[in-house]
Amino acid sequence: MSEWRNSKGTPKGPGFQPGPVLGIESSCDETGVAMYQSGRGLLAHALYSQVALHAEYGGVVPELASRDHVRKLLPLLRQTLADANLKVSDLAAVAYTAGPGLVGALLVGAAVARSLAWALEMPAIGVHHMEGHLLAPLLEDPAPGEDPLAPPFVALLVSGGHSLLVGVEKIGHYAILGDTLDDAAGEAFDKTAKLMGLPYPGGPALARLAETGNPEAFRFARPMTDRPGLDFSFSGLKTQVLLAWRDSDRADATRADIARGFEEAIVDTLAIKCRRALAATGYGRLVVSGGVGANRRLRAHLAEAGRREGFRTHFPRLQFCTDNGAMIALAGSIRLAAGQASGPGIKVLPRWNLEALPEVA
């Protein structure tokens, strides 16, 4: 990330309000495009999911994902511009997911973004995918009587590829408090669903099935909660479920009971670690985002814990928990307002340390 200067060489300073920013998300199997403008909010957004494309393979095929981004990105861009009643010449900048993610998928979004920025002589901002998730609750207006979300806070970022607890002192000033040692929470959901024969995508299917299960029928371990620390490990829990399923009668009711027991174990584990992180930092706000952040049990559990224990919880709306262009446009707008943008060249980072990002002044 390098400082962007305007045509006279003067950095964009505090209080600068950029025009509309185009956001492009293409890190995995969803193509997202959005327009966001500081002071006006989200102007338009569109999302195309490749779930049907990858369903027959039981998981994301990287090459197919990249090709589908090529097919869908420009039509979505045109649609979103029309929905926002904007022309490309109205844009102030183009933001795109530069990592982490699948390298081929990332390159599609980066190539389109950098080409537009070069042709229109405007800045391009490479956004960290997890910073996008972390900032996604800022897309929501505060509830009546509540102050807008602002640092410091703890962020729980849970998805198919990540289970992170992050201390957010300022935007761009991040400290990883806890990380996954093996399977991320979303990955554990998907793998557990697959071993029980549930359809792809497995995580949402398992959560729906768990709604009909008996929470007392199976009790699985809450991994790594019997020792200090904030890291996660869900591979052992997955093995417990495998053994329970193998030795069960495999009736529909039993499948639902096992799904509920598994979900309860994941939710309890995440909640315990969140409370530990809040206690360790002294912060009074918790942000929950990422695909698993859409889980109803998790949202209800943490919201109730917050009311009971005196911390505030913040979630994006459900459609912005999973990958989307709106969070990328928002993060890009914040970076642009601080005078930051990416250097020239098409560069992506399939692995990218969140702590390496520059602070937003």
N, C-alpha and C positions, 0 to 999 in steps of 0.2 A: 504494500500500500504506500503510495507516495502522494505528497501534497499536490493538489490541483490548483493552478492559478488561472485567473481570467486573462483576457487578451492583453491587458495592460500590466500583467505580472503581479497584480495585487491579490494576496490570498483572500478567499471568502472568509469573513470574520464572524464573530458572535452575532447572533440575531439575523444572519442572512437566511432568507426564506427562498429556497429554490423552487423553480417551476415543476411541472409534472415529471415524475421519474417512472420510466418503464422498468418493470421487474420481470426477469426471466428465470424460471426454475426448471432445471433438467438434470438433477443429480442422480435420479434412479429411473423409476418407471412411471412418473407423472410429469406431464408437460404443463407448466403453469405460466400464465402471463397476467400482469396486472399493471394498473396505473395508479400511482399514489402521489399526492401533493400535500406538503406540510401546510397546515392551516385549513385545508379542505378535506383531508382524509382520503379514503379509498374511493377512487373515481370509477373504476371498473376492474373486473377480474374474470378470468376464464381458466378452466382446468380440464385437461383430458387425461383420463386414467387408462393405463395399459393392462388392467387386470384381466380382461377377457383374452388378450393376446398371450399372456404368460400362463394362463390357467392350465392349459393342457400339459405344461412342463412342470407344474407344481412349484414354480419359483421364477424369479426374474432371470431372463437370458440376456446378458449384457449387449450382445451384438444386435439382437432384435429391438431392445430398448433404444439403442442409438438410432437405428434406422427409423423407428416410429417417431422419435423426436424430430428428425429431418422432415418427415411428412407432415407433422401436425403444427410445428412451431409458427411458421409464417401465416397459415390460416387463422390461428388463434391470435396472433399479433394484430392482424387486420380486424378481426372481430372485436378485440378489446379496444382498439383505437376508435372504432365506430361506436361502441357502447359508451365510451367516455366523451364522444363528440370532439375528438382531437385529431389533428394531423401530426405526422412525424415531426414536422417543423416546429410544433408546439412544445416538444419535449425539451427538458433541461439536461437530462442525462439518461444513460441506460445502465441498469444494475443487473447483474447475473450471478448465478451460483458458480463460484470458482472452485469449490470443494467444501468438505470432503464428499466423495461419491464415486460413481463408476466413471472411469476416465473417458471412455468414448461418449457417454451421455453428457458429461460436463463439457466436452469439447464442442458438441453441437451448439449448446446454449452460448458458450463463450465466443464461438466464431460468428454467430449471428449478432450478438451484442457488440463485439468489437468492430464488425463491419458497419453496423449502423452508426456507431459512434464516430468512426473514421469518416464515413460519407457525409454525416451531418455536422462534423466538426464540434462534437460535444464530448464531455467526459464519460468514461465508462468506469463502473465501480464493481470490482470483484468481491462478492459477499460470501462470508463464511456461512455455510448452510445452517450450522447450529446456532450462530448468532441470529439468523433469521427466526428460528424457532423461539429462541430466548426472548426476542422482541415482539413476537406475534401478539401477546396480550395488549400491546400498545395500540393495536388496531381497534380495540373496543373503547367506547366511551365509559368513563367511570360511573358507577351506580349513583343515584341521587344522594347527595350528602357526603360522598366519599371523595377524597383527593385523588388526582390522577396517579397511576402507577409510576414510580420513579425509584431509582436506586437509593439506598442499598437494599438488596433482597437476595434470597437464595432461589436458584432456578433448578428444578428437576426436569431434565430433558430426556425423555424416554421414547424410544422408537425401535424399529427393527434392527438398526445398526448401532445404537448408542443407549447407554444408561449412565447419565452424568448428573452429578450434583455440583453446581457451580455457585461460588460466591461472587456476587456482582456488586462491587463497590461503586463503580461508575460504568457507563456504557463504554465498552472497550477495555475495561480493567476487570479481568476475570481471573478467578482462582479455582482450579479444579479441586473440589473437596473430596469427591468420590467418583470412581469409574468402574466399569465392568471388568472383571478378571477373565470372563469367558463369554457366555451367551448374554446378549443384551435382553432386556425384558420383552421387547417385541419379538425378537428372534425365538425366545423361549415359548412365547405364545404360539408362534407359527409352527415350530417343530413339534410341540405337544399336540396341537390340533392335527398335524399330519399323521402322527403315530396312532392317533385314535380314529383315523379315517375320515376326518372332516374335510370339506371342500376348500379349495384355495379361493381367496386368501384366508388362511387358517385362523389368525388372531381374532378378527371380528366374528367369525363363525363360532369359535370357542366361547367368546363372551356372550353371544346370544344364547348358546346352549346352557351356559352356566346360570342364566336367569331362572331356569326351571329346576335347577339342582338343589339338593339339600346340603346346606353348609356344614352340617354336623356329621355327614356320612363318612367323609374322608378328611383327615387332618394331616397335612404335609408340613415339613419343616419350613421355618422362616430363615432362609440361608444367611449366615454370617451376622445374625442379630444377637448371638450369644457371646460376642466378643466386641471389643472396641473397634472403632473405625467406620468409615463411610463408603467403602467399596462394596460392589455387588458381585454375586456369583449365583447363576441360575442353572448351571449344568447339572448339579446334583439334584435339584428339585425336579428337573426334567426326567432324570433317571428314576426317581421315586414314583413319578406318575407312570412311567413305562412299566415298572414292576407291578403297580396296582392294577393297571389295565390288563397286563398279561395274565394275572391271577384272578381276574374278575369273571363274572358270567357274561360280560359284554352286552348286557341288555341296554336298551335305550335309556332307561332310568339311571342305570349305573354309570353310563357314559356322562350323563348330565351331572350326576353327583361328583364324579371325578373332576369334571371341568370346573365345577363350583369350588371344590377344594383347592384346585390349582390356582384359580383366580384369587381366592381369599389369601392364599400364601403370598402371591405376588403383591397384592394390594397392601397387606400388612407389612411386608418387608420394605416396600417403598415408603410407606408412611412412617415406620420406625426410623428409617434413615433420614427422612426429611426433618423429623422432630429433632434428631441429633444434630443435624446441620444447622438448624435455626438456633439451637442452644449453644453450639460452638461459636457461631458468628455473632450472636446477640441481635440478629436482624429480626424484624417483626413481620416480614412479608415473604410469601412463597409464590413463585411462578411455576406452573406446571404446563408443559407443552411437549410437542412431538406426538406421533401417532398413538402411542399408548395413553397419552393425555386425554384422548377421547373416550377412554373406558369409563363407563358410568359409575361402576363401583368405586373406582379410584377417585373420581371427582367428588362423589358424595362423601366418601370416607375422609378425605382431606379437608373438604369444606366444613364438615361436622367437627373434625379435630381442631380446626382453626377457631371455630366459634367457642369450643369448650376450653381451649388452651390459650386463646388471646392472640393468635396470629391471623393475618389476612391472607387469603388465597386468591390467586388470579389465574384465570384460564382464558385461552382464546376461544372463540366460538368453535363448534365442532369441525366445521369445514376448514378451519385454519390450523387445526392440530396436525393434520397430515401435510405432506409437502404441497406448497402452493406458491404462486408468484407474488401474492400480496405481501407476504413477510419479507420477500427479497426486495420489492420496491420500497417498502418502509425502511428497511435497514440501509438501502442505498441512499434514500433521501436524507436520513440522519447523517450518514457519512459525508454526503455532498454538502450539507449545511455547515459541517465542520471544516470544509475545505479539503477533504480527502477523496482521492480517486486512485485507480490502479494505473501503473505505468503502461507504456505501449507494449503491444505484442499479445498474442493469444496464449495465455498461460493458465493452467488449471493445477489444482493440488488435490489429488485423490486422498491424501492424508494431510491434515492441516491442524496444527495445535491451536486450540481456541485461545490459549493464553498468550500466543504470539501476536495477537491483533493490537493495533495502536489504540490508545485511549481517545475518546471523543471529548474534546475540551468543553 
